[in-house]
Amino acid sequence: MIENKVVVITGASSGIGAETAKLLASHGAKVVLGARREEKLQALTTAVTNAGGQAVYRVTDVTKPEDNQALVQLAKDTFGGIDVMFLNAGLMPNSPLSALKVEEWNRIVDVNLKGVLNGIAAALPTFKAQQSGHFIATSSVAGLKAYPGGAVYGATKWAVRDLMEVLRMEAAQEGSHIRTATIYPAAIKTELLHTITDQGVAADMKQTYDTYEITADRIAKVVEFAIDMPEDTNVNELTVGPTDQPW
């Protein structure tokens, strides 16, 4: 059941996060939106509420533990609790390792891995206390396969894969009834390409995406599917991409 579930979404200002917010709200979910860009959050919240949905937002930097905690608290204060934590914020500034873009490496790790850990830390105590909850994370096909130019990005996405699988196993061992789902998108139309500063990698990725990409609402439907499963059923891995892309 989607209706009346309180869903916190990071990386909510565009792409997969925004489309997921709109779709879930249209089915009666109460969405709590977190991202860095307030103008986009405001516009999305207005769009959701004008369409008859329920939404609130908070400017959130997932690299800051206190921001994640404040976002979860906003869900509790506004809607009385939290049912789903969609860990969706991410960056993809791919480059060859030999380019030594060390500052970008650190930023990727901070957002793609530490941001997920911060989100888990913010919601897990509540989920354990109420003996229910659902963590959903956006990984990537780069979390399943290695690609030249994507070493650090891929490393974070492989890490998210392991992290979420261990979280699922530990939750099952502890009997906390917490579900997990990890999504591995291929070429999806988002703003990820805009974060690539290496010109060669950017050109190659643009060509791939221009050829194959599908829209972010396709991933929103996958999130909806995972949440809508019965509470005793966990769909923990979903790989999604364009039918014609040989990823």
C-alpha positions in Angstrom: 0.0 0.0 0.0 1.3 3.4 -1.0 -1.5 5.5 0.5 -0.7 7.4 3.7 2.9 6.1 3.8 5.4 8.8 4.8 8.3 8.7 2.3 11.5 10.7 2.8 13.4 11.4 -0.5 16.9 12.7 -0.8 18.1 14.1 -4.1 14.5 15.1 -4.5 14.9 18.3 -6.5 15.1 16.7 -10.0 15.3 13.5 -12.0 14.5 10.3 -10.2 13.8 11.9 -6.9 11.3 14.5 -8.3 9.5 12.0 -10.4 9.2 9.6 -7.5 7.8 12.3 -5.3 5.1 13.2 -7.8 4.2 9.6 -8.5 4.0 8.5 -4.9 2.1 11.6 -3.9 -0.5 11.0 -6.6 -1.2 7.6 -5.0 -1.7 9.2 -1.5 1.8 9.0 0.0 3.0 11.9 2.1 6.4 13.0 0.7 9.2 14.7 2.6 11.7 16.2 0.1 15.4 16.9 0.7 18.0 18.4 -1.6 20.4 21.4 -1.8 18.5 23.6 -4.2 15.6 25.3 -2.4 14.1 26.9 -5.5 13.6 23.5 -7.1 12.3 22.0 -3.9 9.7 24.8 -3.6 8.5 24.4 -7.1 8.2 20.6 -6.7 6.3 20.9 -3.4 3.9 23.4 -5.0 3.4 21.1 -8.0 2.6 18.2 -5.7 0.2 20.1 -3.4 -1.5 21.8 -6.4 -2.2 18.3 -7.7 -3.9 17.3 -4.5 -0.9 15.6 -2.8 0.9 16.2 0.5 4.5 17.4 0.5 7.0 19.3 2.6 10.6 20.0 2.0 13.9 20.9 3.8 17.1 22.1 2.2 19.4 19.1 2.8 23.1 18.4 2.3 23.3 14.6 2.7 27.0 14.8 3.6 26.0 16.4 6.9 24.6 13.9 9.4 22.5 16.7 11.1 20.8 17.5 7.9 19.6 13.9 7.4 18.4 13.8 11.0 16.5 17.1 10.6 14.8 15.7 7.4 13.6 12.6 9.3 12.5 14.8 12.2 10.5 17.0 9.7 8.7 13.8 8.6 7.8 13.0 12.2 6.8 16.5 13.1 4.6 17.0 10.0 3.2 13.6 9.3 3.6 11.7 12.5 6.3 9.3 11.4 8.4 7.8 8.6 7.8 4.6 6.6 10.3 4.8 3.8 13.7 6.4 3.4 14.6 6.7 -0.3 18.4 7.3 -0.4 18.6 8.9 -3.9 21.1 11.7 -3.8 24.2 11.2 -6.0 26.9 12.6 -8.2 28.7 11.1 -11.3 31.7 13.2 -12.1 33.5 10.4 -13.9 37.1 10.6 -15.1 40.1 8.4 -15.7 42.0 7.7 -12.5 45.1 9.1 -14.3 43.4 12.5 -14.4 43.9 12.6 -10.6 40.7 14.6 -9.9 41.2 13.9 -6.2 38.8 16.6 -5.0 36.1 15.1 -7.2 36.9 11.6 -5.8 36.3 12.9 -2.3 33.1 14.6 -3.2 31.7 11.4 -4.9 32.5 9.4 -1.8 31.0 12.0 0.5 27.7 12.1 -1.4 27.3 8.7 -2.9 28.5 6.6 0.1 28.6 8.7 3.2 25.3 10.4 2.2 23.7 7.0 2.2 25.2 6.1 5.5 24.0 9.3 7.0 20.5 8.6 5.8 20.5 5.1 7.2 21.8 6.5 10.6 19.0 9.1 10.6 16.1 6.6 10.0 17.3 3.3 11.4 16.6 4.0 15.1 13.0 4.9 14.3 12.6 1.9 12.0 13.9 -0.5 14.7 11.8 1.1 17.4 8.6 0.8 15.4 9.6 -2.7 14.0 9.0 -1.6 10.4 10.4 0.6 7.7 11.8 0.5 4.2 15.2 1.7 2.9 15.5 2.2 -0.8 18.8 3.2 -2.4 19.7 4.3 -5.9 22.9 2.5 -7.0 23.7 2.1 -10.7 24.6 -0.5 -13.2 28.1 0.8 -12.4 27.5 -0.9 -9.1 27.2 -4.2 -10.9 29.9 -3.9 -13.6 33.2 -2.0 -14.0 33.5 0.7 -16.6 36.7 2.6 -17.6 36.4 6.2 -16.5 34.1 5.3 -13.7 36.3 3.8 -11.0 35.4 6.0 -8.1 31.8 6.4 -9.0 31.5 2.7 -9.5 33.3 2.0 -6.2 30.7 4.0 -4.3 27.9 2.2 -6.1 29.4 -1.2 -5.4 29.7 -0.1 -1.8 26.1 0.8 -1.7 25.2 -2.6 -3.1 27.1 -4.3 -0.3 25.9 -1.9 2.4 22.2 -2.4 1.5 22.6 -6.2 1.3 24.1 -6.4 4.7 21.5 -4.1 6.1 18.8 -6.4 4.7 20.5 -9.5 6.3 21.0 -7.9 9.7 17.5 -6.6 9.8 16.2 -10.1 9.1 18.5 -11.6 11.8 17.3 -9.0 14.3 13.6 -9.5 13.4 13.1 -5.8 12.9 10.9 -6.3 9.8 12.9 -3.6 7.9 12.8 -4.0 4.1 15.5 -2.9 1.7 15.6 -2.3 -2.1 18.6 -1.3 -4.2 18.0 0.0 -7.7 20.5 -0.2 -10.4 19.6 2.2 -13.2 21.3 2.3 -16.6 20.9 5.3 -18.9 18.2 7.4 -17.3 17.6 11.1 -18.2 18.8 13.0 -15.2 21.2 15.7 -14.3 24.1 13.3 -13.5 25.9 14.1 -16.7 26.2 17.7 -15.8 28.6 16.8 -13.0 31.2 15.4 -15.4 34.2 17.8 -15.8 36.4 15.5 -17.9 35.7 16.5 -21.5 36.5 13.1 -23.0 34.4 11.1 -20.6 31.6 13.7 -20.8 31.4 13.4 -24.6 31.3 9.5 -24.5 28.6 9.5 -21.8 26.6 12.1 -23.7 26.6 10.0 -26.8 25.5 6.9 -24.9 22.7 8.8 -23.1 21.6 10.6 -26.3 21.3 7.2 -27.9 19.6 5.2 -25.3 18.2 7.2 -22.3 14.7 6.7 -20.9 13.0 9.2 -18.6 13.3 9.2 -14.8 9.6 8.4 -14.3 10.4 4.8 -15.3 12.5 4.5 -12.1 9.8 6.1 -10.1 7.5 3.2 -11.1 10.1 0.8 -9.8 10.3 2.5 -6.5 6.5 2.4 -6.3 6.6 -1.3 -7.1 9.0 -2.0 -4.3 7.1 -0.1 -1.7 3.7 -1.5 -2.8 4.7 -5.1 -2.2 3.2 -6.8 0.9 5.1 -6.0 4.1 6.2 -9.6 4.4 7.9 -9.5 1.0 11.2 -7.9 0.2 12.3 -7.2 -3.3 15.9 -6.2 -2.7 17.5 -5.7 -6.1 16.1 -4.1 -9.2 18.2 -3.5 -12.4 16.4 -1.1 -14.8 17.4 0.5 -18.1 16.5 1.1 -21.7 15.4 -2.0 -23.6 17.9 -1.3 -26.4 20.9 -0.4 -24.3 23.5 -3.2 -24.1 24.7 -2.1 -20.7 
